[in-house]
Amino acid sequence: MLPVSSILLIHITKYIQKAYTLVIDSSAFKWDWGFILLNIVIILIARALNSFPLCGMANFCRKEVIPYSYMLVIWFSGLRGAIAFALALNVWTPDPEHAGVIKSATLFTVIFTTLVSLVLYEVYVYSGD
């Protein structure tokens, strides 16, 4: 049996979730797989073009350099984006289909990069490197 404070906590949580839960209409998304794939490729390239040179420049000023394996983690760790998804949900365009493409591409990118990073981190951590 739950103590009274646990029951109270369950009810408070239920009311907070009811008040702040975002209902996402599935018709608001348009899945353009070509655009989504292009989006992921461009994000990976752009992030690499920023992360590796900046880490390389930082290594000139450091006594203990950033190893390449750490640079890989830095490169991929910035690819998830809850803020990007929140911004995509609020995007407005004259054509609702364009907004749907932006929303679906952002949602897929966030989910894809989060899941891939989890798998890669698990492989990296347990590989003994």
Secondary structure in CASP SS format (residue, H / E / C, confidence):
PFRMAT SS
TARGET T0000
AUTHOR 0000-0000-0000
METHOD secondary structure of the structure
MODEL  1
M C 1.00
L C 1.00
P C 1.00
V H 1.00
S H 1.00
S H 1.00
I H 1.00
L H 1.00
L H 1.00
I H 1.00
H H 1.00
I H 1.00
T H 1.00
K H 1.00
Y H 1.00
I H 1.00
Q H 1.00
K H 1.00
A H 1.00
Y H 1.00
T C 1.00
L C 1.00
V C 1.00
I C 1.00
D C 1.00
S H 1.00
S H 1.00
A H 1.00
F C 1.00
K C 1.00
W C 1.00
D C 1.00
W H 1.00
G H 1.00
F H 1.00
I H 1.00
L H 1.00
L H 1.00
N H 1.00
I H 1.00
V H 1.00
I H 1.00
I H 1.00
L H 1.00
I H 1.00
A H 1.00
R H 1.00
A H 1.00
L H 1.00
N H 1.00
S H 1.00
F H 1.00
P H 1.00
L H 1.00
C H 1.00
G H 1.00
M H 1.00
A H 1.00
N H 1.00
F H 1.00
C C 1.00
R C 1.00
K C 1.00
E C 1.00
V C 1.00
I C 1.00
P C 1.00
Y H 1.00
S H 1.00
Y H 1.00
M H 1.00
L H 1.00
V H 1.00
I H 1.00
W H 1.00
F H 1.00
S H 1.00
G C 1.00
L C 1.00
R C 1.00
G C 1.00
A H 1.00
I H 1.00
A H 1.00
F H 1.00
A H 1.00
L H 1.00
A H 1.00
L H 1.00
N C 1.00
V C 1.00
W C 1.00
T C 1.00
P C 1.00
D C 1.00
P H 1.00
E H 1.00
H H 1.00
A H 1.00
G H 1.00
V H 1.00
I H 1.00
K H 1.00
S H 1.00
A H 1.00
T H 1.00
L H 1.00
F H 1.00
T H 1.00
V H 1.00
I H 1.00
F H 1.00
T H 1.00
T H 1.00
L H 1.00
V H 1.00
S H 1.00
L H 1.00
V H 1.00
L H 1.00
Y H 1.00
E H 1.00
V H 1.00
Y H 1.00
V H 1.00
Y H 1.00
S C 1.00
G C 1.00
D C 1.00
END
